[in-house]
């Protein structure tokens, strides 16, 4: 389903949707968006960061069904098939396979041709500035927004090296306001994540399988030895010591939580939806059904609040 602004009279107050970062927990956005549209909410502005940009962009492109079907098809081996490991060049995973998948699904769509104004938030690695991507190839725009530092290399867009937007604005309420939204509904996946589990950031426990073994099976002997050395150092399974990746992702979670709280204190959304997804690991991309269900449940929990907000704004 794609938004259809012609359903509403000219001059109607604008509704904005802000979708937060969240890695694998981002599948909850699919459920939240579906539940909101079932309520009859039509968005005039959509802004997303990282996983939120992915879901928001696919929603506006009319590809939400395809995204959910693809996400639901992910199993342990399929996830590993997308891990095109590399040494150096700004990230452990090239991300080329994911970009190819996005291009296959989205085709030549451009951000500026979407039926509804859309912003994907990214971070300029040179200046540290928050970048609002509002034009350009949609697949590249989404890939830039979820370029998690250390995991994916930054994307070069218009001469700038861009990384994950979660570094500067995990929940882009301000972007919605800037594009004219008078009522902002925000779906925040960063409120239920700190201290949930000491294992949550380790890939073997987080993903429910051993990616090191599966990756080695895909490689020739010499390459496999290099892969083993790299992955076992990065994804260490020592119960008493966090891995490099564990430190990186847990640190990002803490930063996102604090940064989100700080930004919301100055610019809170009108409706704040908070799916309970802290129990889903950062890389448990194969728990799509559960995450989608949590997103839907969170919207249902706020149904009365959403209706009241729409009524106060004269939107129903």
N, C-alpha and C positions, 0 to 999 in steps of 0.2 A: 504494500500500500504506500502510495506517495501522497504528500500533502496536496490539497487543492484549494488554493486561496480564493478561487471564484465562488466558493460556497458561502462566503461571508461578504457583507456589504462593505463598500469603501468607507474608510474612516474608523473601522472597528479597532479597538485597542489591541496592540500586538502582544502575542504570547511567545515567550522564548523558552527553549529547552536547553539546559546545560547538562552535559554528560561528562562525568569525571574519568580520570585515569583508573587503572585497576588490573592490568594484565589479564590473566585468565578469568578473574572475577568480572571482567568487562562483559562477559556473556549475559550477566544479569541485566544489562541495559536493554537487551533484546526483549526480555519479558516486561520490563518497565515501559518501554515504548509501545509495545502491543497493548498493554493494559490501559495506558493513557488514551490511545487512539480508539479503543473500544468504548471508552467513556465519552467519546465525541470531541476530545480536545484536538484542535488543529493548530499546528505551530507555524508562526510567521518567521521565526528565527531559530536556528539550531547552532549550538557551539559545542565542540567536543575536544577533549584532550586525550591523546594516546588511544587506549581502547575505546574511550568515549567518542573520539573522532571517527574511528573505524565503524562503529555501529551507527553513529549519526550520519556519516557520509553514505553508507549503504542504504539506510532508511530513506534518505532524500533521493537516492538514485533508483528507488524502487526495487532494491536488491536485498531487502531484509530477509525474505523467505530463503533466498539462495545462501545468504550468510549463515542463517540458522541451520540449514541443511548441511552445509559444509562443516560447521562447527560440530554438529551432532555426529558427523561421520568420523571425527577424529578419534583414533585409538592410539595406543602406545607406540606402535611401529610407525604409524602415519605421522605422528608428531615428530619422531626422530628423523623421518625422511625429509622434513623441512629444515633440519638443523645442518645447514651447509657450513660446517666449521671452517675457520681460517685462522692463520697465525698472523697477528698484526692487523694493520689497516683499520684500527679504531674500534673493533668489536670482535667477539668470539664467533659470531654468526654473520655471514654475509647478508642474509636477508633477501637474496636474489630470488629464491624459490617462492617466498611469500609475495614478493612484488609481482612475479609472473602470475601467481594465482589471482592476485587483485586485478591485474590487467586482463586476465581471461574473463573474470566476472564482470568488471566494470567497462571494459572496452575503452574507447577514446573519450569517455565523458570528462568534462572539465567542470571545475568548481563553479565558475561563473555562469554556467548554463543550467545549473540545477534550478528547479522550480521555486525553491525557497532559499533565502540567503543563508549561507553556511560558513562557519569559521572553524578551522582546525588550528589548535594552538601548538606551536613548536618553540624551541629555544635556540637562539643564535649562539653558537659555541664560542665565537670570537668576542662578541660584545656582552653576552649574557642577557641580551634583551629578549623580551617576550615578543614573539612574532605571530601575527594573525594571518593565516593563509586563507585568502579569499578568492584566489584565481589560480589557474594552472591545472595541469593534469591531475585528476582526482586520485588515481592510484598512487602517484608519487606524493601527493599531499598527505594522504593517510599514512603512507610509509614513513614520511618525515616526522609526523606527529608521534608515532610509537617507536622511535629510534632510541630505545633505552640505552643509556651510556654504558659501555663495557660489554653489552650483549650484542647490540646491532651497531654498525658503523653509522656515523651521521650521514644525512642526505645532503647533497649539494643542490640547492634550489636558488636560481637567480643570483649565483655567485656567493651565496651564503651557506655555511655549513650548519645544518639544522639537526638538533637532537630532540629527544622526547619533551613535549610540552609540560609534563608533570614537574619538571625542574623549576618552572616559574609560576604556573597556575594549574594545579590539579583539577580545579572545578571552575570552568570559565563563565561564571555569572556576569562578570564585568563585560565580557565580549557580547553577551546577549543584550545587556543594557545599552552598550555603545551602538548596537545596530537597531535600537529603537524599541526593544521589548519593554513593555510596562508591567507585565506580569511574567516572572521567571520561575519556572519549575525546574528544580535541580535534582539530579539523581547522583548521590554521593556514595561511592564505594570505599571511601577511606576513613570511615568512622568506626569500623568494627574489626581492626586488623592488628593492633599492637598487643603483643603478649599472648596471642591466641595459642601458639604452640611453638616450642623451641625447634621443632622439626619443620615448621612451615616453609622455611626458606631453603632447605636442602633439596636439591633436585631429586635424588633417589626416593626420598620419602614424599616429597611434594608431588612427584609425578606418578608414584606408585609402582615404579619399575626402575631398572638400572640402565640408564641411557649409555653408560660407558660400554657395557657389554654389547648392546645393540649397535652402537657406532663402530666398534671394533669389527663386528661381523660383516659390516658393509665395506671395510677397507682392505686393501692389499696388505700383506704382512709388514712391509717397511712403514707404510703410512699408518697402519694400525698401531705400531709401536709409538709413533709420535702422537697419535690421537690419544693413546692410553696415558702417556706421560702428561699431556695437557689436561685431559678431562679429569683424571684422578686427582690432579693438583687443584683444579678449579672446583670440582664437585666432590671434594673429600667427604668421606662418610665416617669420620671420627665422631662418635657421639659427644665427646667432651670438647671438641673444637669446631667452630664454624668454618665452612669452606669459604673460598674467595667469593664465590657467587652468593653464598648465604649472607656474608657480610654486606655485599653490594645491595642485594634486594631488600634486606632488613633495614639497612640505612636509608634506602629510598622510601620505604614504607613509613619510617619515622618522620622523615623530612616532609613527605606528602601530608601526613596527618597534621603536623604542626603548621605547615604553610597553609593548608586548607582552613584550619581554625582561624589563623590570623586574617586571611583574606575575607572570610565570611563574617568576621566581626565588623569589618568596615563596609561590606556590601553583601548582606544576607539575601538569599532568594526569598520569594514570596511563599513558595512551597518547597520544603526540604525533604526529599525522599531518601531513606537510608536502608537499602537492602542489607540483610544480615549474611554477609559473604566471607567473614573473617576465617571461617573454618575451611574455606576452599583455598588450596595452595596457589601461590603466584603462577606456577606453571602447570596447574592441573587443567589444561585446556580440554581434557576429555570428560569434564564434569559439566558439560553444557546444559543438559536437562535440569540438573539441580540448580545451577546458577540462574537460568531463565525463570524457573519456578520462584526463586527468591525475589527476583525483580518484580514479578507479577504480584506476589504477596505483599511486597512493600508498598506498591501503589494502592492495592485494596485497603491496606491499613490506613492510608491517608485519603481515602475516597471522599469522606465528608469534608475534610479540610480543603481538598482540591475544589470541590463543588462550591464551598463557601467563598473561596478566593475568586473563582470565576464569577460568582454572583455579585460580589462586592465591586468587581471591575466592570460589571454590566455586560458580561460575556455570555451569560445564559439567562 
